[in-house]
Amino acid sequence: MSLFKPLLTFILAFMVSFSVVAANKVLVIESYHSEYQWDQSYLKGIRDTLGDGYQVLTFQMDTKRIPKSEYQAMADKAWAYYQETQPDVVILGDDNALKFLGKRLNDAGTPTVFLGINSNPRSLGVQDMENVTGVLERPLFKRNIADLNKVMGGKLRSILVLFDSGNTSKAAVDEAFKGKDSLKVGKVQAKLQLIGEQDRWQQVVKDAKAAGHQAIIVGLYHTIVDGSGKHIPANDVLAWTSQNTPVPAFAFWDFAVGKGKGVGGLVIFGEEQGMLAAKMVKKITSGQKPSAIRPVIAKKGRFYFSQAELDKWQLTLPAAIQGKASIID
């Protein structure tokens, strides 16, 4: 009897711990891929916030690097993995995952949390999905441009806002630019260009100063292709841009900042998106229904600059910005 009781206690403890893990299985379906710094950042936010007691699985749709014609087939593979793993909650990372899988998961009755969504969720019918909620992403266009004018000594009058032509880019700029190719922020005219081809991207960058721009903001650059339609690695696009731009190149996202990259700016971090999404997951696994959790907009930007790039362009941060900024390299 003395041996049986400790053994029974161990078995019961094991069963309890196993049930906790099984009851909190979370599948993250990434629109992109694990090498993408945005994905790495929001996954860190998810894992750090969920902590012990949650099993986090991932599936990568890789839609930054595959042709649009293959998106549906990749979504079908994600669905097959979802059926195989039977998670309790699904997190959909970014627009393509929500577009191709949101309604499918809702109709299956699986609680679903999205993050990193640039498009209007109403255009995807999210308001009619009782099992879906999440975190919206809105690049800080106007605030960033206004603050970059201060970094440029108040002399900024025209800035080029440069994005690739992918679905995420189009969604990201839609709210601020509302279908137009320019935006006025104080005395600064922001000129938008969405470019999909490497040759065109490089030409626009090299001509930026001649076109009257005093600076560039590099948005997304991850779906650029060469003349034969072959995907160009995102880091190569950014490195070339940094080396060849005739004017300072700033950024909207943290992954585009650093030596040999962008100077910086008031940027968005994927980690915050992951943290907010994970907090929603915790509410759901505690018994709340997704329909009772309102979608939120992550509004917290952070001043983030590369000292190497500031020095390269002989820029000095104003005291009001420097006091709040994180400086790297």
C-alpha positions in Angstrom: 0.0 0.0 0.0 2.9 2.4 0.8 4.2 2.0 -2.8 0.8 2.2 -4.4 -0.2 5.6 -3.1 2.9 7.5 -4.3 2.5 5.7 -7.7 -1.1 6.7 -7.9 -0.2 10.3 -7.0 2.4 10.4 -9.8 -0.1 9.0 -12.4 -2.8 11.5 -11.5 -0.3 14.4 -11.6 0.9 13.2 -15.1 -2.7 13.0 -16.3 -3.5 16.5 -15.0 -0.4 18.0 -16.7 -1.2 16.2 -19.9 -4.7 17.4 -19.9 -3.6 21.0 -19.4 -1.3 20.8 -22.4 -3.9 19.1 -24.5 -6.6 21.7 -23.5 -4.4 24.6 -24.6 -3.0 23.6 -28.0 -2.6 26.8 -30.1 -1.9 26.6 -33.8 -0.3 29.7 -35.4 -0.8 29.8 -39.2 1.7 32.3 -40.5 1.0 34.1 -43.8 4.7 34.3 -44.3 7.8 32.2 -43.2 9.9 31.6 -40.1 13.0 33.5 -41.4 10.9 36.7 -41.8 11.8 38.9 -38.8 8.2 40.1 -38.5 7.1 36.5 -37.9 9.9 35.9 -35.5 8.9 39.0 -33.5 5.2 38.2 -33.1 5.9 34.5 -32.4 8.2 35.6 -29.5 5.4 37.9 -28.2 2.9 34.9 -28.4 5.2 32.4 -26.7 6.4 34.8 -24.0 2.8 35.9 -23.1 1.3 32.4 -23.2 4.1 30.9 -21.1 3.8 27.4 -19.7 0.7 25.4 -20.2 0.3 26.2 -23.9 1.5 24.1 -26.7 2.3 26.3 -29.7 2.4 24.8 -33.2 3.1 26.7 -36.4 2.4 26.4 -40.1 4.0 28.7 -42.7 2.0 29.7 -45.8 5.1 31.4 -47.3 3.1 33.9 -49.3 5.9 36.5 -49.5 7.9 34.1 -51.7 5.4 31.9 -53.7 3.3 33.2 -56.6 -0.3 34.4 -55.8 -1.6 31.5 -57.9 -0.3 29.1 -55.2 -1.9 30.8 -52.2 -5.1 28.7 -52.2 -3.1 25.4 -52.5 -1.0 26.5 -49.5 -4.1 27.5 -47.6 -5.4 24.0 -48.2 -2.2 22.5 -46.8 -2.7 24.7 -43.7 -6.2 23.5 -43.4 -5.0 19.9 -43.6 -2.5 20.6 -40.8 -5.2 22.2 -38.7 -7.4 19.0 -39.1 -4.4 16.8 -38.2 -3.4 18.8 -35.1 -7.0 19.7 -33.9 -6.0 22.8 -31.9 -8.2 24.5 -29.4 -7.4 27.9 -30.7 -6.0 29.1 -34.0 -4.0 32.3 -34.4 -3.9 33.7 -38.0 -0.8 35.8 -38.6 -1.4 38.6 -41.2 -3.8 39.3 -44.0 -3.5 36.3 -46.3 -4.0 33.7 -43.5 -7.2 35.5 -42.5 -8.4 35.9 -46.1 -8.0 32.3 -47.0 -8.8 30.6 -43.7 -10.8 32.9 -41.4 -14.3 31.9 -42.6 -13.4 28.3 -42.9 -12.2 28.2 -39.2 -15.2 30.2 -38.0 -17.6 27.8 -39.7 -15.8 24.9 -38.1 -16.5 26.4 -34.7 -12.8 26.9 -33.8 -12.0 30.0 -31.7 -9.7 32.1 -33.9 -7.5 35.2 -33.2 -6.0 37.2 -36.0 -3.0 39.6 -35.8 -1.1 41.9 -38.1 -4.2 42.7 -40.2 -3.8 45.7 -42.4 -7.0 45.4 -44.5 -10.4 46.4 -43.3 -11.8 43.3 -41.5 -15.3 44.2 -42.7 -14.1 43.5 -46.3 -13.3 39.9 -45.2 -16.7 39.6 -43.4 -15.1 39.4 -39.9 -18.1 41.2 -38.4 -20.2 38.1 -39.2 -17.8 35.6 -37.7 -18.8 34.9 -34.1 -15.7 32.7 -33.5 -13.1 35.2 -34.8 -11.5 38.3 -33.2 -8.0 39.8 -33.2 -5.5 42.6 -33.5 -5.3 45.1 -36.4 -2.1 46.6 -37.6 -2.0 50.2 -38.8 1.4 51.7 -39.9 1.9 55.1 -38.3 2.1 57.0 -41.5 1.2 60.6 -40.4 2.9 60.5 -37.0 6.1 59.0 -38.5 6.3 61.5 -41.3 5.7 64.4 -38.9 8.5 63.2 -36.6 10.9 62.5 -39.4 10.5 66.1 -40.5 11.9 67.0 -37.1 14.8 64.6 -37.6 15.5 66.3 -40.9 15.6 69.7 -39.2 12.2 70.8 -40.4 13.4 71.0 -44.0 11.5 68.0 -45.3 9.0 69.0 -48.0 8.7 65.8 -50.1 9.1 62.2 -49.0 8.8 59.0 -51.1 6.8 56.2 -49.5 8.0 53.0 -51.1 6.2 49.6 -50.9 6.2 46.4 -52.9 2.9 45.6 -54.8 1.9 42.6 -52.7 -1.6 42.2 -51.1 -0.3 43.2 -47.6 1.2 46.5 -49.0 -2.0 47.4 -50.8 -4.0 46.8 -47.6 -1.4 48.7 -45.4 -1.6 51.9 -47.4 -5.3 51.9 -48.2 -6.6 53.5 -45.1 -4.1 56.4 -45.0 -3.9 57.1 -48.8 -7.5 56.1 -49.6 -6.7 55.1 -53.2 -4.6 58.2 -53.9 -0.9 58.3 -54.6 -0.1 61.2 -52.3 -0.8 62.4 -48.7 -0.1 65.8 -47.1 1.2 65.9 -43.6 1.8 69.4 -42.4 4.2 70.9 -44.9 5.3 67.5 -46.1 4.0 65.9 -49.3 4.2 62.1 -49.1 4.4 60.4 -52.5 3.4 56.8 -52.6 4.7 54.2 -55.1 3.8 50.5 -55.1 6.4 48.5 -57.1 6.7 44.8 -57.9 9.7 44.6 -60.2 13.4 44.9 -59.2 14.4 47.1 -62.1 11.6 49.6 -61.4 12.3 49.7 -57.7 16.0 50.4 -58.2 15.3 53.1 -60.8 12.8 54.9 -58.5 15.3 54.8 -55.6 18.2 56.2 -57.7 15.9 59.0 -59.0 14.5 60.0 -55.7 16.6 63.1 -55.2 16.2 64.2 -58.8 12.5 63.8 -58.4 12.5 66.3 -55.5 12.3 64.0 -52.5 14.5 64.8 -49.5 14.0 61.3 -47.9 12.5 57.9 -48.5 10.4 55.7 -46.2 10.8 52.0 -47.1 7.6 50.1 -46.2 7.4 46.5 -47.4 9.8 45.1 -50.0 9.3 41.4 -49.7 7.5 40.4 -52.9 9.9 42.1 -55.4 10.7 39.9 -58.4 13.3 40.1 -61.2 12.6 40.3 -64.9 11.9 36.6 -65.1 9.5 36.6 -62.2 12.0 35.1 -59.7 11.6 36.3 -56.1 14.4 38.6 -54.8 15.4 37.9 -51.2 14.0 40.7 -49.1 17.3 41.4 -47.3 18.9 41.9 -50.7 16.3 44.5 -51.7 16.8 46.4 -48.5 20.6 46.2 -48.6 20.7 47.5 -52.2 18.3 50.3 -51.3 20.5 51.4 -48.3 23.6 51.4 -50.4 22.2 53.2 -53.4 19.7 55.7 -52.2 20.8 59.3 -52.7 18.7 60.5 -49.7 18.1 59.0 -46.2 15.9 56.0 -46.1 13.7 55.6 -43.0 11.3 52.8 -42.0 7.8 51.9 -40.7 8.8 48.5 -39.2 11.6 47.5 -36.8 13.0 44.8 -39.1 13.9 47.4 -41.7 16.2 49.4 -39.3 19.9 48.8 -38.8 23.4 49.2 -40.3 23.1 48.7 -44.0 19.3 49.0 -43.7 17.0 51.9 -42.8 17.8 54.9 -40.5 14.7 54.2 -38.4 11.6 56.1 -37.4 8.5 55.6 -35.3 8.2 51.9 -36.1 5.8 49.0 -35.4 7.1 45.9 -33.6 5.6 42.5 -34.3 6.1 41.5 -30.7 3.3 43.8 -29.5 0.9 42.2 -32.0 1.9 38.7 -30.7 1.4 39.8 -27.1 -2.0 41.3 -27.7 -3.1 38.2 -29.6 -1.9 35.9 -26.9 -3.8 37.8 -24.3 -7.0 37.2 -26.3 -6.1 33.5 -26.5 -5.8 33.4 -22.7 -9.3 35.0 -22.4 -10.7 32.4 -24.7 -9.1 29.4 -22.9 -10.5 30.9 -19.7 -14.0 30.6 -21.1 -14.7 33.8 -23.0 -16.2 33.6 -26.4 -14.4 35.4 -29.3 -17.6 37.3 -30.0 -17.3 38.9 -26.6 -13.7 40.1 -27.3 -13.6 43.2 -29.4 -10.9 43.5 -32.1 -8.2 46.1 -31.1 -5.8 48.3 -33.0 -2.2 48.1 -31.8 -1.2 51.7 -31.6 2.0 51.6 -29.7 4.9 52.7 -32.0 8.4 53.1 -30.8 11.2 55.4 -31.8 13.9 53.1 -33.1 17.1 54.2 -34.9 20.4 52.9 -36.2 23.3 55.0 -35.0 25.4 53.8 -37.9 22.8 55.1 -40.4 22.3 58.4 -38.5 26.1 59.0 -38.7 26.2 58.0 -42.4 23.6 60.7 -43.2 24.9 63.2 -40.6 21.6 63.3 -38.8 21.1 64.2 -35.1 18.0 63.2 -33.3 16.1 66.1 -31.6 16.3 65.9 -27.8 12.5 65.2 -27.5 12.9 62.1 -29.8 16.3 61.0 -28.5 15.0 60.8 -25.0 12.4 58.3 -26.1 14.4 56.4 -28.7 16.0 53.0 -28.7 19.4 53.3 -30.6 21.1 50.2 -32.1 24.5 49.6 -33.6 
